[in-house]
Amino acid sequence: MELMWLEDFLALARGESFSRAAETRGVTQPAFSRRIRALETWLGVVLVDRDTHRISLTAAGSRFVEVADATLRTLEHGRREVREIAGASQSSLRITATHALSLTFFPSWVRSIEALSAQEVSIQLTADNMAAAEQTMLQGRAQFLLCHHHPAAATVLDQRNFACITLGSDRLVPVSTRTEGGEGPLHALPGTESAPVSTLEYGPESGMGRIVAAARAAGGPVAHLSSVFRSHAVLVLTAMAREGKGVAWLPESLVAEDIAAGRLVLAGDDAWSVPMEIRLYRPRARQSPAAEGFWALASAGPKGNIEEGIN
């Protein structure tokens, strides 16, 4: 069995297309198909149902996704740990964070952790959208994920393989520019059926988009909305809101200065806001000494509450 077969299978499971997965892996489709067949032969089971119009995984294939994910993640963490033990690499941490928190929460938070640490550790931060950050964690290319969380919004980081702690709180607030006279928001909720409110929405890769959709599905005030722009990048939506293009639900931690300066105003009262937690995720498997030490310091913080259940 070759490790590349596991990576091939995960690419297929996530892309649900032999041609797309082969392109991602940089091989021809016939070569890719042979490698998936070789993995199935080695396992002695069929992983992919090829009889349907759209490729789907068998029950065994769905279970093996978790096995392949955990295997590759454990190997990557193990490689990093033994290199640290052997002195082949500097003690380092790889953290992935969503764009908003990398700008607002991360700098002061990590500074407080470093102040408590007696050991100097190199930290590499990667900022990305939530979907990409989750894949980074699943592939073992980061030891920690810093993100927003809402109980109704699902994550692929399941509780069997990942643990998390709550570090703080934030909320999504609907904001707009002011009217020309400055009396109130240019785009005000809830709108009407004949005059819906122009909204700036998150793309499907965005964790914020998941949270907004989950909060709306859970109930709350009824709004009449008309989507006029979409992006997974929270900074892009913030810029569009400043330009008066519509209402955007943005993290309060990100737009607090804009609101204080009058560049943006709330487009509705507190009933329209969405509370969120700020969470730090990690694999449950043991990590390098540097990563374990960092986790202990983060857990001991004032809001380092360990969450056993993860949606």
C-alpha positions in Angstrom: 0.0 0.0 0.0 1.3 3.5 -0.9 0.5 6.7 0.9 -0.4 8.4 -2.3 -3.3 6.1 -2.6 -4.8 7.5 0.5 -4.3 11.1 -0.8 -5.9 10.0 -4.1 -8.9 8.5 -2.3 -9.5 11.6 -0.2 -9.3 13.9 -3.3 -11.9 11.7 -4.9 -14.1 11.7 -1.8 -14.0 15.5 -1.6 -14.3 16.2 -5.3 -16.8 13.4 -6.1 -15.4 13.2 -9.7 -12.6 11.1 -11.1 -11.7 13.8 -13.6 -11.6 16.6 -11.1 -9.7 14.5 -8.5 -7.2 13.4 -11.1 -6.6 17.0 -12.1 -6.1 18.0 -8.4 -3.6 15.2 -8.0 -1.7 16.1 -11.2 -2.2 12.7 -13.0 -4.2 11.4 -15.9 -7.7 10.0 -15.2 -6.7 6.5 -16.3 -3.7 6.5 -14.0 -5.8 7.9 -11.1 -8.4 5.2 -11.6 -5.8 2.5 -11.5 -4.5 3.8 -8.2 -8.0 3.8 -6.7 -8.5 0.2 -7.9 -5.1 -0.7 -6.4 -6.3 0.7 -3.0 -9.5 -1.2 -3.2 -7.6 -4.4 -4.1 -5.3 -3.9 -1.1 -8.2 -3.4 1.2 -10.3 -6.1 -0.3 -13.4 -3.9 -0.5 -15.1 -1.6 -3.0 -14.8 2.0 -1.9 -16.6 3.7 -4.8 -20.0 3.0 -6.3 -19.4 3.3 -10.1 -22.8 2.2 -11.1 -24.6 5.5 -10.4 -24.6 8.5 -12.7 -22.8 10.5 -10.1 -19.8 8.9 -8.3 -20.7 8.1 -4.7 -18.9 6.2 -1.9 -20.0 2.9 -0.6 -20.6 2.4 3.2 -17.1 1.1 3.4 -15.8 4.0 1.5 -17.5 6.5 3.7 -15.9 4.9 6.8 -12.5 4.7 5.1 -12.5 8.5 4.6 -12.1 8.9 8.4 -9.4 6.2 8.5 -7.4 7.8 5.7 -7.8 11.3 7.2 -6.6 10.1 10.6 -3.7 8.1 9.2 -2.3 10.9 7.1 -2.8 13.4 9.9 -1.1 11.2 12.5 1.9 10.6 10.2 2.3 14.3 9.6 2.2 15.1 13.2 4.5 12.2 14.1 7.0 13.3 11.4 7.1 16.8 12.9 7.4 15.5 16.5 10.3 13.2 15.8 12.1 15.9 13.9 11.8 18.2 16.9 13.1 15.5 19.2 16.0 14.8 16.9 16.8 18.5 16.7 16.3 18.4 12.9 13.9 21.3 13.1 13.1 24.2 15.4 10.2 23.9 17.8 7.4 25.4 15.7 3.6 25.7 15.7 1.4 25.8 12.6 -1.9 27.6 13.2 -4.6 28.2 10.6 -7.2 30.9 11.3 -10.1 32.5 9.5 -9.4 35.9 7.9 -11.3 38.0 10.4 -9.8 36.4 13.5 -6.3 36.6 12.1 -6.7 40.4 12.0 -8.7 41.0 15.2 -8.3 38.4 17.8 -5.1 36.5 17.0 -2.4 39.1 17.6 -3.3 40.1 21.2 -4.3 36.5 22.1 -1.1 34.9 20.9 0.9 37.6 22.6 -0.7 36.8 25.9 0.1 33.1 25.4 3.7 33.9 24.6 4.0 36.0 27.7 3.1 32.9 29.8 5.5 30.6 28.0 9.0 30.0 29.2 10.0 28.4 25.8 10.5 30.3 22.6 8.5 28.8 19.8 8.2 29.8 16.2 4.6 30.3 15.1 3.5 30.1 11.5 0.0 31.5 10.9 -2.0 30.8 7.7 -5.2 32.9 7.2 -7.9 31.3 5.0 -11.6 30.7 4.6 -13.2 28.2 6.9 -13.6 25.4 4.3 -9.9 25.6 3.4 -8.8 25.8 7.0 -10.8 22.7 7.9 -9.1 20.8 5.1 -5.7 22.0 6.3 -6.5 20.5 9.7 -7.9 17.2 8.3 -4.7 16.8 6.2 -2.5 17.4 9.3 -0.8 20.5 7.8 -1.7 22.6 10.9 -1.8 21.8 14.6 -4.5 24.3 15.5 -7.5 26.1 14.0 -8.8 29.4 15.3 -12.3 30.2 14.1 -15.8 31.4 15.0 -18.4 28.9 16.0 -22.2 28.8 16.2 -23.9 25.6 17.7 -26.3 25.4 14.7 -23.5 25.5 12.1 -21.8 22.2 11.4 -18.1 21.6 11.0 -16.3 18.6 9.5 -14.0 18.5 12.6 -15.8 15.8 14.4 -15.5 15.1 18.2 -14.0 11.7 17.7 -10.8 13.2 16.1 -10.8 16.8 17.3 -11.1 18.7 20.6 -11.6 22.4 21.1 -11.7 25.1 23.7 -13.7 28.4 23.8 -11.4 31.4 24.0 -13.9 34.3 23.8 -17.1 35.6 22.1 -18.1 37.8 19.2 -21.2 38.4 17.2 -22.3 39.0 13.7 -24.1 42.4 13.3 -25.9 43.7 10.2 -24.3 47.0 9.1 -24.8 49.5 6.4 -23.6 53.0 5.5 -25.6 56.0 6.6 -28.2 57.8 4.5 -27.0 61.1 3.0 -28.6 63.0 5.7 -27.0 60.8 8.3 -30.3 60.0 10.1 -29.9 56.2 9.9 -28.8 53.2 7.8 -29.0 53.5 4.0 -30.1 49.9 3.9 -32.4 49.1 6.9 -33.9 45.8 8.0 -36.3 44.2 7.6 -37.3 45.5 4.2 -40.6 44.7 2.5 -41.8 42.3 -0.2 -42.0 45.1 -2.7 -38.7 46.8 -1.6 -36.3 44.1 -0.3 -33.1 45.0 1.4 -29.9 44.7 -0.7 -27.6 42.3 1.0 -23.9 41.4 0.7 -23.6 37.6 1.2 -20.8 35.1 2.0 -19.8 32.4 -0.4 -20.2 28.7 0.4 -16.5 28.4 1.5 -17.1 30.9 4.3 -17.7 29.9 7.9 -19.5 33.1 8.4 -21.9 32.1 5.6 -22.6 28.8 7.4 -23.4 30.7 10.6 -25.7 33.3 9.0 -27.6 30.5 7.2 -27.9 28.4 10.3 -29.1 31.3 12.4 -31.7 32.3 9.8 -32.9 28.7 9.6 -33.2 28.5 13.4 -35.8 31.3 13.4 -35.8 35.0 14.4 -37.2 38.1 12.7 -38.4 37.8 9.1 -36.6 39.8 6.5 -37.1 40.6 2.9 -33.7 40.4 1.3 -32.2 40.6 -2.2 -28.7 39.4 -2.7 -26.6 41.8 -4.8 -23.1 40.6 -4.1 -21.3 37.5 -2.8 -17.8 36.8 -1.6 -16.2 34.4 0.9 -13.8 37.2 2.0 -15.0 39.1 5.0 -12.8 42.1 4.1 -14.3 42.3 0.7 -17.8 42.4 2.1 -16.7 45.0 4.6 -15.4 47.2 1.8 -18.6 46.8 -0.1 -20.7 47.7 2.9 -18.6 50.9 3.4 -19.3 51.7 -0.3 -23.0 51.6 0.4 -23.8 48.6 -1.7 -26.0 46.8 0.9 -26.3 45.2 4.3 -23.6 42.8 5.5 -23.5 40.6 8.6 -20.0 41.3 9.8 -18.1 40.3 13.0 -18.5 43.1 15.5 -14.8 42.7 16.5 -13.9 43.7 12.9 -16.2 46.6 12.4 -16.3 48.2 15.9 -14.0 51.0 14.8 -16.1 51.6 11.6 -19.2 51.9 13.8 -17.5 54.2 16.3 -16.3 56.4 13.5 -19.7 56.5 11.8 -18.5 54.9 8.6 -21.0 52.1 9.3 -24.1 51.9 11.4 -26.3 49.0 12.6 -29.0 48.2 10.1 -31.2 46.7 12.7 -31.6 46.2 16.5 -30.1 43.4 18.6 -32.7 40.9 17.4 -30.8 40.8 14.1 -27.4 40.0 15.6 -25.9 36.5 15.8 -23.8 35.5 18.8 -20.7 33.4 18.2 -17.9 31.7 20.1 -14.2 32.0 19.3 -12.8 28.5 19.3 -9.4 26.8 19.1 -9.5 23.3 17.6 -6.8 20.6 17.7 -6.5 16.9 16.9 -7.2 14.6 19.8 -4.1 12.6 19.0 -0.9 13.6 20.9 1.1 16.3 19.1 4.6 17.6 19.4 5.9 18.8 22.9 5.7 22.4 21.7 2.1 22.0 20.5 1.0 20.2 23.7 2.6 23.0 25.8 0.9 25.7 23.7 -2.5 23.9 24.2 -2.0 23.7 27.9 -1.3 27.4 28.1 -4.4 28.2 25.9 -6.6 25.9 28.0 -5.5 27.6 31.3 -6.5 31.0 30.0 -9.5 32.9 31.4 -11.8 31.5 28.7 -10.1 28.3 27.9 -13.1 26.1 28.4 -12.8 22.6 27.0 -15.7 21.5 24.8 -16.3 17.8 24.7 -19.0 17.8 22.1 -18.3 19.2 18.6 -21.1 19.6 16.1 
